[in-house]
Amino acid sequence: MDSTTLLQSLDLSLPSPAYIAGAILFGLVGMAAFAYGKRTQRSQTKWIGVALMLYPYAISRTWLLYLVGGILCAGLFIARE
């Protein structure tokens, strides 16, 4: 039994390349926002950065990943003063 069949029998599937790319992209944006917020003492920017880094672990749908990531990035843009 190969690994793909085993994963499907356990009702698990591998994420799509679009999901992986989005998770990496939003994670990097979140890491940069966290570092910037920490350096400039902006707590809102820092916490949005933390959210951008962690939310891909809780979301499994690709379209939802991009929707939430876009909303959080818009929040960063609005919070920039």
C-alpha positions in Angstrom: 0.0 0.0 0.0 1.6 3.3 -1.0 1.4 6.4 1.1 -1.2 8.2 -0.9 -3.6 5.4 -0.6 -2.9 5.1 3.1 -3.6 8.8 3.6 -6.8 8.6 1.7 -7.9 5.6 3.7 -7.3 7.7 6.9 -9.4 10.5 5.4 -6.3 12.7 5.2 -5.0 14.6 2.2 -2.0 16.6 1.4 -2.4 20.4 1.0 -2.3 21.8 -2.5 0.7 23.8 -3.8 -1.5 27.0 -3.7 -2.2 26.4 0.0 1.4 25.8 0.8 2.5 29.0 -1.1 -0.2 31.0 0.7 0.8 29.7 4.1 4.5 30.6 3.4 3.6 34.0 2.0 1.3 35.0 4.9 3.8 33.5 7.4 6.6 35.7 6.0 4.4 38.8 6.0 3.4 38.0 9.6 7.0 37.5 10.7 8.0 40.9 9.2 4.9 42.6 10.8 5.8 41.1 14.2 9.4 42.3 14.0 8.3 45.7 12.9 5.7 46.0 15.6 8.1 44.8 18.2 10.8 47.3 17.1 8.4 50.3 16.9 6.4 49.3 20.1 3.1 49.0 18.1 1.2 46.3 19.8 -1.6 46.1 17.2 0.9 45.5 14.4 2.7 42.9 16.5 -0.5 40.9 17.2 -1.7 41.0 13.7 1.7 39.6 12.7 1.3 36.8 15.2 -2.2 36.1 13.8 -0.8 36.0 10.3 1.9 33.5 11.3 -0.5 31.2 13.2 -3.9 31.1 11.5 -2.8 28.8 8.6 -2.6 26.0 11.2 -6.3 26.4 12.0 -7.7 26.8 8.4 -7.7 23.9 5.9 -9.5 25.4 2.9 -7.3 27.3 0.4 -9.9 30.0 -0.5 -10.4 30.7 3.2 -6.7 30.9 3.8 -6.4 33.6 1.2 -9.6 35.4 2.4 -8.4 35.6 6.0 -4.9 36.5 5.0 -6.1 39.3 2.8 -8.3 40.7 5.6 -5.4 40.5 8.1 -3.1 42.2 5.6 -5.7 44.9 5.1 -5.7 45.3 8.9 -2.0 45.9 8.8 -2.4 48.5 6.1 -5.1 50.3 8.1 -3.1 50.1 11.3 0.1 51.6 9.9 -0.8 55.2 10.9 
